[in-house]
Amino acid sequence: MHCRPFIFVAAISAVTITMSAAPAASSDAGRAMTWRATPVHITSSVNVARDVSFPQCGLSMPSERSAAFGILGTNHGTSFSRNPCLVGELKWAKRLALPPEFYANTGNPGPLRAKHWPLGQTSPKVCAASDPNSLGCSYDYGWNSAWASYTVATDAAQRLHRVSRVNARHRAANVNWWLDVETMNSWQSVDGPATPATQRRDVETLAGEVDALRTVGVDQVGIYSTAFQWGLITGGSKVTGGRFTGVPQWLAGYESYKGAAAGCAHRGFTGGPVRMTQYLGADGFDSNVVCTKAGGV
């Protein structure tokens, strides 16, 4: 996941953004996820994760010694798409010390632009033809998008491990997930005017994604973004009303390990704990300082 490059001024600092679009499944199913603090001054792979996705298709993966775990993108840059290299990337991530994680692209194009708009859907919310751009429609769109990404991850786990569908679903749900919230994707608040009305619809989409992943059994669903992008898309706390308070954050936009490590102490954009901060590694792959350390899955 690359947001590159533009300058933003926000709560985390003024930096050049280098975003990528990429977060996978573990084999040791059943153990609970725990978190504990990791000192930010450590500069080894113990507190560094690497994220890869479709842009890295065909490339050699980062050195196994350069990361504690991998974060794998399920999509091809947009909602309802597939990362064609996810199986191979998952195989690489499984060789690392800690369980891999997944991330999913998000967006809300609205009824006139979306190929998968849930018109007529009645669950989990109603998306009626008489009100095609309702909050319920946006929520259902996010819900469906998260299920599509979860299905992609399940498919990859089943193909790699040659297990049953039920087992593969468990593997895909038994790791951390992240939602990639970037302005380069289509949002009603970005494609049109950023008003409280468009931002509320975009917030509903993200709420639908979070709820869908929690429904399948994902314990931690976090958000990857920057303060600038999050504020533009969601309107921040004035519109969200604290709806995402406590949701773990993965902050993008840092230029070096040192800057990213310092970012672990920043408040972030949702008010939730900062779990990771992203910077561009010397090998050209995204790197991430792990502000807290995950247990196994």
Phi and psi in degrees as GROMACS dihedral restraints (atoms count N, CA, C in turn):
[ dihedral_restraints ]
;  ai    aj    ak    al  type     phi  dphi    fc
    3     4     5     6     1  -119.6    20    10
    4     5     6     7     1   122.6    20    10
    6     7     8     9     1  -103.7    20    10
    7     8     9    10     1    98.2    20    10
    9    10    11    12     1  -146.2    20    10
   10    11    12    13     1   152.8    20    10
   12    13    14    15     1  -106.0    20    10
   13    14    15    16     1   146.5    20    10
   15    16    17    18     1  -152.8    20    10
   16    17    18    19     1   161.9    20    10
   18    19    20    21     1  -100.7    20    10
   19    20    21    22     1   136.8    20    10
   21    22    23    24     1  -131.7    20    10
   22    23    24    25     1   151.9    20    10
   24    25    26    27     1  -116.2    20    10
   25    26    27    28     1   118.3    20    10
   27    28    29    30     1  -154.0    20    10
   28    29    30    31     1  -170.6    20    10
   30    31    32    33     1   -63.0    20    10
   31    32    33    34     1   -30.0    20    10
   33    34    35    36     1   -83.6    20    10
   34    35    36    37     1   -18.5    20    10
   36    37    38    39     1   137.9    20    10
   37    38    39    40     1   178.0    20    10
   39    40    41    42     1  -102.7    20    10
   40    41    42    43     1   113.9    20    10
   42    43    44    45     1  -143.8    20    10
   43    44    45    46     1   165.1    20    10
   45    46    47    48     1   -85.7    20    10
   46    47    48    49     1   127.4    20    10
   48    49    50    51     1   -82.7    20    10
   49    50    51    52     1   132.0    20    10
   51    52    53    54     1  -127.6    20    10
   52    53    54    55     1    86.1    20    10
   54    55    56    57     1  -101.7    20    10
   55    56    57    58     1   151.9    20    10
   57    58    59    60     1  -127.2    20    10
   58    59    60    61     1   170.3    20    10
   60    61    62    63     1  -110.5    20    10
   61    62    63    64     1    61.5    20    10
   63    64    65    66     1  -144.9    20    10
   64    65    66    67     1   122.5    20    10
   72    73    74    75     1  -127.0    20    10
   73    74    75    76     1   151.5    20    10
   75    76    77    78     1  -106.3    20    10
   76    77    78    79     1   162.0    20    10
   78    79    80    81     1   -97.0    20    10
   79    80    81    82     1   -25.2    20    10
   81    82    83    84     1   -87.7    20    10
   82    83    84    85     1    71.1    20    10
   84    85    86    87     1   -68.2    20    10
   85    86    87    88     1   139.0    20    10
   87    88    89    90     1   120.6    20    10
   88    89    90    91     1   -24.7    20    10
   90    91    92    93     1   -81.9    20    10
   91    92    93    94     1   146.3    20    10
   93    94    95    96     1   -77.2    20    10
   94    95    96    97     1   152.1    20    10
   96    97    98    99     1   -86.0    20    10
   97    98    99   100     1   128.5    20    10
   99   100   101   102     1  -128.8    20    10
  100   101   102   103     1   160.0    20    10
  102   103   104   105     1  -130.3    20    10
  103   104   105   106     1   142.2    20    10
  105   106   107   108     1  -146.7    20    10
  106   107   108   109     1   154.6    20    10
  108   109   110   111     1   -66.9    20    10
  109   110   111   112     1   143.7    20    10
  111   112   113   114     1  -121.0    20    10
  112   113   114   115     1   124.6    20    10
  114   115   116   117     1   -56.5    20    10
  115   116   117   118     1   134.0    20    10
  117   118   119   120     1   -76.2    20    10
  118   119   120   121     1   -10.6    20    10
  120   121   122   123     1   -83.2    20    10
  121   122   123   124     1    -9.4    20    10
  123   124   125   126     1   -69.5    20    10
  124   125   126   127     1   130.7    20    10
  126   127   128   129     1  -117.6    20    10
  127   128   129   130     1    30.8    20    10
  129   130   131   132     1  -105.7    20    10
  130   131   132   133     1   177.4    20    10
  132   133   134   135     1   -66.7    20    10
  133   134   135   136     1    -9.4    20    10
  135   136   137   138     1   -58.7    20    10
  136   137   138   139     1   -35.7    20    10
  138   139   140   141     1  -120.8    20    10
  139   140   141   142     1    32.5    20    10
  141   142   143   144     1  -125.1    20    10
  142   143   144   145     1   131.8    20    10
  144   145   146   147     1  -115.8    20    10
  145   146   147   148     1   155.6    20    10
  147   148   149   150     1  -119.1    20    10
  148   149   150   151     1   136.2    20    10
  150   151   152   153     1  -112.9    20    10
  151   152   153   154     1   135.3    20    10
  153   154   155   156     1  -136.8    20    10
  154   155   156   157     1   156.3    20    10
  156   157   158   159     1  -158.7    20    10
  157   158   159   160     1  -149.0    20    10
  159   160   161   162     1   -62.5    20    10
  160   161   162   163     1   -31.7    20    10
  162   163   164   165     1   -62.8    20    10
  163   164   165   166     1   -20.1    20    10
  165   166   167   168     1   -93.5    20    10
  166   167   168   169     1     6.3    20    10
  168   169   170   171     1   -56.3    20    10
  169   170   171   172     1   129.9    20    10
  171   172   173   174     1    85.4    20    10
  172   173   174   175     1    -6.2    20    10
  174   175   176   177     1   -95.1    20    10
  175   176   177   178     1   156.2    20    10
  177   178   179   180     1   -69.8    20    10
  178   179   180   181     1   135.4    20    10
  180   181   182   183     1   -72.6    20    10
  181   182   183   184     1   158.1    20    10
  183   184   185   186     1   -57.1    20    10
  184   185   186   187     1   155.0    20    10
  186   187   188   189     1   -56.2    20    10
  187   188   189   190     1   139.6    20    10
  189   190   191   192     1   -64.7    20    10
  190   191   192   193     1   -22.7    20    10
  192   193   194   195     1   -82.7    20    10
  193   194   195   196     1    -5.3    20    10
  195   196   197   198     1   -93.0    20    10
  196   197   198   199     1    -0.1    20    10
  198   199   200   201     1  -153.8    20    10
  199   200   201   202     1   150.0    20    10
  201   202   203   204     1   -81.8    20    10
  202   203   204   205     1   -32.9    20    10
  204   205   206   207     1  -159.0    20    10
  205   206   207   208     1   168.5    20    10
  207   208   209   210     1  -113.7    20    10
  208   209   210   211     1   150.5    20    10
  210   211   212   213     1  -119.6    20    10
  211   212   213   214     1   120.4    20    10
  213   214   215   216     1  -113.5    20    10
  214   215   216   217     1   129.1    20    10
  216   217   218   219     1   -77.6    20    10
  217   218   219   220     1   129.4    20    10
  219   220   221   222     1   -83.2    20    10
  220   221   222   223     1   -19.0    20    10
  222   223   224   225     1  -111.5    20    10
  223   224   225   226     1   173.2    20    10
  225   226   227   228     1  -100.4    20    10
  226   227   228   229     1    43.1    20    10
  228   229   230   231     1    96.5    20    10
  229   230   231   232     1   -18.1    20    10
  231   232   233   234     1  -137.3    20    10
  232   233   234   235     1   164.5    20    10
  234   235   236   237     1   -61.2    20    10
  235   236   237   238     1   153.3    20    10
  237   238   239   240     1    60.9    20    10
  238   239   240   241     1    29.8    20    10
  240   241   242   243     1  -127.1    20    10
  241   242   243   244     1   169.5    20    10
  243   244   245   246     1  -121.8    20    10
  244   245   246   247     1   135.0    20    10
  246   247   248   249     1   -75.7    20    10
  247   248   249   250     1   110.8    20    10
  249   250   251   252     1   -68.8    20    10
  250   251   252   253     1   -13.0    20    10
  252   253   254   255     1  -108.8    20    10
  253   254   255   256     1    15.7    20    10
  255   256   257   258     1   -62.7    20    10
  256   257   258   259     1   -38.0    20    10
  258   259   260   261     1   -61.8    20    10
  259   260   261   262     1   -47.0    20    10
  261   262   263   264     1   -64.9    20    10
  262   263   264   265     1   -38.9    20    10
  264   265   266   267     1   -69.8    20    10
  265   266   267   268     1   -35.0    20    10
  267   268   269   270     1   -66.1    20    10
  268   269   270   271     1   -38.6    20    10
  270   271   272   273     1   -60.9    20    10
  271   272   273   274     1   -41.5    20    10
  273   274   275   276     1   -63.4    20    10
  274   275   276   277     1   -46.9    20    10
  276   277   278   279     1   -63.8    20    10
  277   278   279   280     1   -31.1    20    10
  279   280   281   282     1   -68.4    20    10
  280   281   282   283     1   -15.0    20    10
  282   283   284   285     1   -85.6    20    10
  283   284   285   286     1    -7.8    20    10
  285   286   287   288     1   -83.7    20    10
  286   287   288   289     1   170.2    20    10
  288   289   290   291     1   -67.6    20    10
  289   290   291   292     1   -38.4    20    10
  291   292   293   294     1  -111.9    20    10
  292   293   294   295     1   161.0    20    10
  294   295   296   297     1   -59.5    20    10
  295   296   297   298     1   144.5    20    10
  297   298   299   300     1   -73.0    20    10
  298   299   300   301     1   171.4    20    10
  300   301   302   303     1  -133.7    20    10
  301   302   303   304     1   164.2    20    10
  303   304   305   306     1  -116.1    20    10
  304   305   306   307     1   153.8    20    10
  306   307   308   309     1  -136.7    20    10
  307   308   309   310     1   154.2    20    10
  309   310   311   312     1  -127.0    20    10
  310   311   312   313     1   138.3    20    10
  312   313   314   315     1   -70.8    20    10
  313   314   315   316     1   147.9    20    10
  315   316   317   318     1  -128.8    20    10
  316   317   318   319     1   168.2    20    10
  318   319   320   321     1   171.4    20    10
  319   320   321   322     1   168.8    20    10
  321   322   323   324     1  -150.3    20    10
  322   323   324   325     1    85.6    20    10
  324   325   326   327     1   -72.3    20    10
  325   326   327   328     1   -19.7    20    10
  327   328   329   330     1    89.8    20    10
  328   329   330   331     1   168.6    20    10
  330   331   332   333     1   -65.6    20    10
  331   332   333   334     1   -26.2    20    10
  333   334   335   336     1   -83.2    20    10
  334   335   336   337     1   -18.1    20    10
  336   337   338   339     1  -115.8    20    10
  337   338   339   340     1   -20.4    20    10
  339   340   341   342     1   -79.9    20    10
  340   341   342   343     1   140.2    20    10
  342   343   344   345     1   -84.5    20    10
  343   344   345   346     1   -16.2    20    10
  345   346   347   348     1  -125.4    20    10
  346   347   348   349     1    36.8    20    10
  348   349   350   351     1   -68.8    20    10
  349   350   351   352     1   136.7    20    10
  351   352   353   354     1   -85.2    20    10
  352   353   354   355     1    40.2    20    10
  354   355   356   357     1   -58.4    20    10
  355   356   357   358     1   127.1    20    10
  357   358   359   360     1    92.0    20    10
  358   359   360   361     1    -8.8    20    10
  360   361   362   363     1   -70.3    20    10
  361   362   363   364     1   141.0    20    10
  363   364   365   366     1  -117.6    20    10
  364   365   366   367     1    -3.0    20    10
  366   367   368   369     1  -148.1    20    10
  367   368   369   370     1   138.5    20    10
  369   370   371   372     1   -74.7    20    10
  370   371   372   373     1   -17.2    20    10
  372   373   374   375     1  -130.9    20    10
  373   374   375   376     1   168.9    20    10
  375   376   377   378     1   -90.1    20    10
  376   377   378   379     1   130.0    20    10
  378   379   380   381     1  -120.5    20    10
  379   380   381   382     1    88.3    20    10
  381   382   383   384     1   -84.9    20    10
  382   383   384   385     1   147.1    20    10
  384   385   386   387     1   -62.5    20    10
  385   386   387   388     1   -26.6    20    10
  387   388   389   390     1   -75.1    20    10
  388   389   390   391     1   -14.5    20    10
  390   391   392   393     1  -143.9    20    10
  391   392   393   394     1    69.4    20    10
  393   394   395   396     1   -68.7    20    10
  394   395   396   397     1   -14.7    20    10
  396   397   398   399     1  -117.1    20    10
  397   398   399   400     1    38.3    20    10
  399   400   401   402     1   -76.2    20    10
  400   401   402   403     1   167.7    20    10
  402   403   404   405     1   -62.8    20    10
  403   404   405   406     1   -34.5    20    10
  405   406   407   408     1   -62.8    20    10
  406   407   408   409     1   -38.4    20    10
  408   409   410   411     1   -64.7    20    10
  409   410   411   412     1   -43.4    20    10
  411   412   413   414     1   -63.3    20    10
  412   413   414   415     1   -40.5    20    10
  414   415   416   417     1   -62.1    20    10
  415   416   417   418     1   -47.3    20    10
  417   418   419   420     1   -62.5    20    10
  418   419   420   421     1   -36.1    20    10
  420   421   422   423     1   -61.9    20    10
  421   422   423   424     1   -45.3    20    10
  423   424   425   426     1   -65.4    20    10
  424   425   426   427     1   -41.5    20    10
  426   427   428   429     1   -57.5    20    10
  427   428   429   430     1   -48.7    20    10
  429   430   431   432     1   -65.5    20    10
  430   431   432   433     1   -37.9    20    10
  432   433   434   435     1   -63.1    20    10
  433   434   435   436     1   -43.6    20    10
  435   436   437   438     1   -64.2    20    10
  436   437   438   439     1   -40.5    20    10
  438   439   440   441     1   -62.9    20    10
  439   440   441   442     1   -37.9    20    10
  441   442   443   444     1   -63.9    20    10
  442   443   444   445     1   -43.0    20    10
  444   445   446   447     1   -66.6    20    10
  445   446   447   448     1   -40.6    20    10
  447   448   449   450     1   -61.8    20    10
  448   449   450   451     1   -37.9    20    10
  450   451   452   453     1   -64.5    20    10
  451   452   453   454     1   -40.2    20    10
  453   454   455   456     1   -60.9    20    10
  454   455   456   457     1   -44.8    20    10
  456   457   458   459     1   -65.3    20    10
  457   458   459   460     1   -39.9    20    10
  459   460   461   462     1   -62.7    20    10
  460   461   462   463     1   -43.8    20    10
  462   463   464   465     1   -58.7    20    10
  463   464   465   466     1   -43.6    20    10
  465   466   467   468     1   -64.3    20    10
  466   467   468   469     1   -44.4    20    10
  468   469   470   471     1   -63.4    20    10
  469   470   471   472     1   -38.6    20    10
  471   472   473   474     1   -68.1    20    10
  472   473   474   475     1   -42.2    20    10
  474   475   476   477     1   -67.0    20    10
  475   476   477   478     1   -42.3    20    10
  477   478   479   480     1   -69.9    20    10
  478   479   480   481     1   -46.2    20    10
  480   481   482   483     1   -94.4    20    10
  481   482   483   484     1   -10.5    20    10
  483   484   485   486     1    54.8    20    10
  484   485   486   487     1    53.5    20    10
  486   487   488   489     1  -115.4    20    10
  487   488   489   490     1   175.7    20    10
  489   490   491   492     1   -68.6    20    10
  490   491   492   493     1   164.8    20    10
  492   493   494   495     1   -63.6    20    10
  493   494   495   496     1   -40.5    20    10
  495   496   497   498     1   -62.3    20    10
  496   497   498   499     1   -43.6    20    10
  498   499   500   501     1   -63.6    20    10
  499   500   501   502     1   -42.3    20    10
  501   502   503   504     1   -64.2    20    10
  502   503   504   505     1   -39.1    20    10
  504   505   506   507     1   -63.4    20    10
  505   506   507   508     1   -39.6    20    10
  507   508   509   510     1   -63.8    20    10
  508   509   510   511     1   -44.0    20    10
  510   511   512   513     1   -60.1    20    10
  511   512   513   514     1   -44.3    20    10
  513   514   515   516     1   -68.4    20    10
  514   515   516   517     1   -26.9    20    10
  516   517   518   519     1   -91.1    20    10
  517   518   519   520     1   -16.5    20    10
  519   520   521   522     1   -92.9    20    10
  520   521   522   523     1    27.0    20    10
  522   523   524   525     1  -135.9    20    10
  523   524   525   526     1   171.7    20    10
  525   526   527   528     1   -73.8    20    10
  526   527   528   529     1   145.4    20    10
  528   529   530   531     1  -124.4    20    10
  529   530   531   532     1   150.6    20    10
  531   532   533   534     1  -130.1    20    10
  532   533   534   535     1   144.4    20    10
  534   535   536   537     1  -105.1    20    10
  535   536   537   538     1   121.9    20    10
  537   538   539   540     1   -86.7    20    10
  538   539   540   541     1   108.8    20    10
  540   541   542   543     1  -110.9    20    10
  541   542   543   544     1   101.8    20    10
  543   544   545   546     1  -133.2    20    10
  544   545   546   547     1   149.0    20    10
  546   547   548   549     1   -72.1    20    10
  547   548   549   550     1   -15.5    20    10
  549   550   551   552     1   -72.3    20    10
  550   551   552   553     1   -15.5    20    10
  552   553   554   555     1   -89.8    20    10
  553   554   555   556     1   170.2    20    10
  555   556   557   558     1   -85.4    20    10
  556   557   558   559     1   124.3    20    10
  558   559   560   561     1  -135.0    20    10
  559   560   561   562     1   148.0    20    10
  561   562   563   564     1   -64.3    20    10
  562   563   564   565     1   -32.1    20    10
  564   565   566   567     1   -78.9    20    10
  565   566   567   568     1   -14.8    20    10
  567   568   569   570     1  -101.0    20    10
  568   569   570   571     1   -43.9    20    10
  570   571   572   573     1   -72.0    20    10
  571   572   573   574     1   -28.9    20    10
  573   574   575   576     1  -120.0    20    10
  574   575   576   577     1  -162.1    20    10
  576   577   578   579     1   -69.8    20    10
  577   578   579   580     1   140.6    20    10
  579   580   581   582     1   -83.5    20    10
  580   581   582   583     1    87.1    20    10
  582   583   584   585     1  -111.4    20    10
  583   584   585   586     1   163.4    20    10
  585   586   587   588     1   -54.9    20    10
  586   587   588   589     1   -33.3    20    10
  588   589   590   591     1   -67.1    20    10
  589   590   591   592     1   -47.8    20    10
  591   592   593   594     1   -68.1    20    10
  592   593   594   595     1   -36.9    20    10
  594   595   596   597     1   -67.1    20    10
  595   596   597   598     1   -36.5    20    10
  597   598   599   600     1   -62.8    20    10
  598   599   600   601     1   -37.3    20    10
  600   601   602   603     1   -65.5    20    10
  601   602   603   604     1   -42.0    20    10
  603   604   605   606     1   -66.1    20    10
  604   605   606   607     1   -36.9    20    10
  606   607   608   609     1   -61.9    20    10
  607   608   609   610     1   -41.3    20    10
  609   610   611   612     1   -61.8    20    10
  610   611   612   613     1   -38.9    20    10
  612   613   614   615     1   -60.0    20    10
  613   614   615   616     1   -46.2    20    10
  615   616   617   618     1   -66.4    20    10
  616   617   618   619     1   -37.1    20    10
  618   619   620   621     1   -63.5    20    10
  619   620   621   622     1   -39.4    20    10
  621   622   623   624     1   -62.8    20    10
  622   623   624   625     1   -39.1    20    10
  624   625   626   627     1   -66.0    20    10
  625   626   627   628     1   -46.7    20    10
  627   628   629   630     1   -59.6    20    10
  628   629   630   631     1   -47.8    20    10
  630   631   632   633     1   -64.3    20    10
  631   632   633   634     1   -38.6    20    10
  633   634   635   636     1   -63.5    20    10
  634   635   636   637     1   -45.0    20    10
  636   637   638   639     1   -66.7    20    10
  637   638   639   640     1   -36.9    20    10
  639   640   641   642     1   -66.9    20    10
  640   641   642   643     1   -33.1    20    10
  642   643   644   645     1   -63.6    20    10
  643   644   645   646     1   -35.8    20    10
  645   646   647   648     1   -81.5    20    10
  646   647   648   649     1    -3.3    20    10
  648   649   650   651     1   110.3    20    10
  649   650   651   652     1     9.2    20    10
  651   652   653   654     1   -73.9    20    10
  652   653   654   655     1   122.5    20    10
  654   655   656   657     1   -75.3    20    10
  655   656   657   658     1   -42.8    20    10
  657   658   659   660     1  -116.9    20    10
  658   659   660   661     1   119.9    20    10
  660   661   662   663     1  -117.6    20    10
  661   662   663   664     1   114.3    20    10
  663   664   665   666     1  -110.9    20    10
  664   665   666   667     1   176.9    20    10
  666   667   668   669     1  -126.6    20    10
  667   668   669   670     1   132.2    20    10
  669   670   671   672     1  -103.9    20    10
  670   671   672   673     1   124.9    20    10
  672   673   674   675     1  -173.7    20    10
  673   674   675   676     1  -166.7    20    10
  675   676   677   678     1  -128.4    20    10
  676   677   678   679     1   162.7    20    10
  678   679   680   681     1   -59.9    20    10
  679   680   681   682     1   -40.1    20    10
  681   682   683   684     1   -63.5    20    10
  682   683   684   685     1   -51.1    20    10
  684   685   686   687     1   -66.9    20    10
  685   686   687   688     1   -42.7    20    10
  687   688   689   690     1   -60.4    20    10
  688   689   690   691     1   -42.8    20    10
  690   691   692   693     1   -64.7    20    10
  691   692   693   694     1   -40.8    20    10
  693   694   695   696     1   -67.2    20    10
  694   695   696   697     1   -43.9    20    10
  696   697   698   699     1   -76.0    20    10
  697   698   699   700     1   -41.3    20    10
  699   700   701   702     1  -105.8    20    10
  700   701   702   703     1   -14.3    20    10
  702   703   704   705     1    80.2    20    10
  703   704   705   706     1     1.9    20    10
  705   706   707   708     1    68.2    20    10
  706   707   708   709     1  -161.8    20    10
  708   709   710   711     1   -63.2    20    10
  709   710   711   712     1   -23.8    20    10
  711   712   713   714     1   -63.3    20    10
  712   713   714   715     1   -31.0    20    10
  714   715   716   717     1  -101.3    20    10
  715   716   717   718     1   -42.4    20    10
  717   718   719   720     1   -71.4    20    10
  718   719   720   721     1   -25.1    20    10
  720   721   722   723     1    62.8    20    10
  721   722   723   724     1    31.1    20    10
  723   724   725   726     1    76.7    20    10
  724   725   726   727     1    15.4    20    10
  726   727   728   729     1   -61.5    20    10
  727   728   729   730     1   -29.0    20    10
  729   730   731   732     1  -108.4    20    10
  730   731   732   733     1    11.9    20    10
  732   733   734   735     1   -59.5    20    10
  733   734   735   736     1   129.2    20    10
  735   736   737   738     1    94.8    20    10
  736   737   738   739     1   -13.4    20    10
  738   739   740   741     1   -71.7    20    10
  739   740   741   742     1   127.0    20    10
  741   742   743   744     1   -58.3    20    10
  742   743   744   745     1   148.4    20    10
  744   745   746   747     1  -121.1    20    10
  745   746   747   748     1   146.8    20    10
  747   748   749   750     1  -123.9    20    10
  748   749   750   751     1   108.4    20    10
  750   751   752   753     1   -91.5    20    10
  751   752   753   754     1   128.5    20    10
  753   754   755   756     1   -97.3    20    10
  754   755   756   757     1   167.7    20    10
  756   757   758   759     1   109.1    20    10
  757   758   759   760     1     9.3    20    10
  759   760   761   762     1   -97.8    20    10
  760   761   762   763     1   151.3    20    10
  762   763   764   765     1  -100.1    20    10
  763   764   765   766     1   -11.1    20    10
  765   766   767   768     1  -154.7    20    10
  766   767   768   769     1   166.1    20    10
  768   769   770   771     1   -59.1    20    10
  769   770   771   772     1   -43.8    20    10
  771   772   773   774     1   -59.9    20    10
  772   773   774   775     1   -46.2    20    10
  774   775   776   777     1   -64.4    20    10
  775   776   777   778     1   -41.3    20    10
  777   778   779   780     1   -66.5    20    10
  778   779   780   781     1   -38.6    20    10
  780   781   782   783     1   -63.6    20    10
  781   782   783   784     1   -40.7    20    10
  783   784   785   786     1   -65.4    20    10
  784   785   786   787     1   -30.2    20    10
  786   787   788   789     1   -64.4    20    10
  787   788   789   790     1   -18.6    20    10
  789   790   791   792     1   -61.8    20    10
  790   791   792   793     1   -22.2    20    10
  792   793   794   795     1   -90.7    20    10
  793   794   795   796     1    -3.9    20    10
  795   796   797   798     1   -77.7    20    10
  796   797   798   799     1   156.1    20    10
  798   799   800   801     1   -75.4    20    10
  799   800   801   802     1   -29.4    20    10
  801   802   803   804     1    84.5    20    10
  802   803   804   805     1  -159.2    20    10
  804   805   806   807     1  -113.6    20    10
  805   806   807   808     1   -23.5    20    10
  807   808   809   810     1   -99.9    20    10
  808   809   810   811     1   -15.3    20    10
  810   811   812   813     1    93.0    20    10
  811   812   813   814     1    -8.2    20    10
  813   814   815   816     1   -80.5    20    10
  814   815   816   817     1   175.6    20    10
  816   817   818   819     1   -69.5    20    10
  817   818   819   820     1   142.1    20    10
  819   820   821   822     1   -85.3    20    10
  820   821   822   823     1   114.9    20    10
  822   823   824   825     1   -95.4    20    10
  823   824   825   826     1   -34.1    20    10
  825   826   827   828     1  -146.5    20    10
  826   827   828   829     1   154.5    20    10
  828   829   830   831     1  -133.0    20    10
  829   830   831   832     1   137.2    20    10
  831   832   833   834     1  -105.0    20    10
  832   833   834   835     1   141.7    20    10
  834   835   836   837     1  -146.1    20    10
  835   836   837   838     1   167.2    20    10
  837   838   839   840     1   -90.2    20    10
  838   839   840   841     1   122.4    20    10
  840   841   842   843     1   -73.0    20    10
  841   842   843   844     1   163.2    20    10
  843   844   845   846     1   -64.6    20    10
  844   845   846   847     1   -22.9    20    10
  846   847   848   849     1   -87.8    20    10
  847   848   849   850     1     4.7    20    10
  849   850   851   852     1    89.9    20    10
  850   851   852   853     1    -4.5    20    10
  852   853   854   855     1   -96.8    20    10
  853   854   855   856     1   150.2    20    10
  855   856   857   858     1   -63.6    20    10
  856   857   858   859     1   139.4    20    10
  858   859   860   861     1  -122.9    20    10
  859   860   861   862     1   157.5    20    10
  861   862   863   864     1  -143.1    20    10
  862   863   864   865     1   127.3    20    10
  864   865   866   867     1   -78.0    20    10
  865   866   867   868     1   127.6    20    10
  867   868   869   870     1   -90.2    20    10
  868   869   870   871     1   110.3    20    10
  870   871   872   873     1   -76.7    20    10
  871   872   873   874     1   -25.8    20    10
  873   874   875   876     1  -134.2    20    10
  874   875   876   877     1   157.1    20    10
  876   877   878   879     1  -112.6    20    10
  877   878   879   880     1   129.3    20    10
  879   880   881   882     1   -85.0    20    10
  880   881   882   883     1   146.6    20    10
  882   883   884   885     1   -82.1    20    10
  883   884   885   886     1  -177.8    20    10
  885   886   887   888     1   -78.3    20    10
  886   887   888   889     1   167.4    20    10
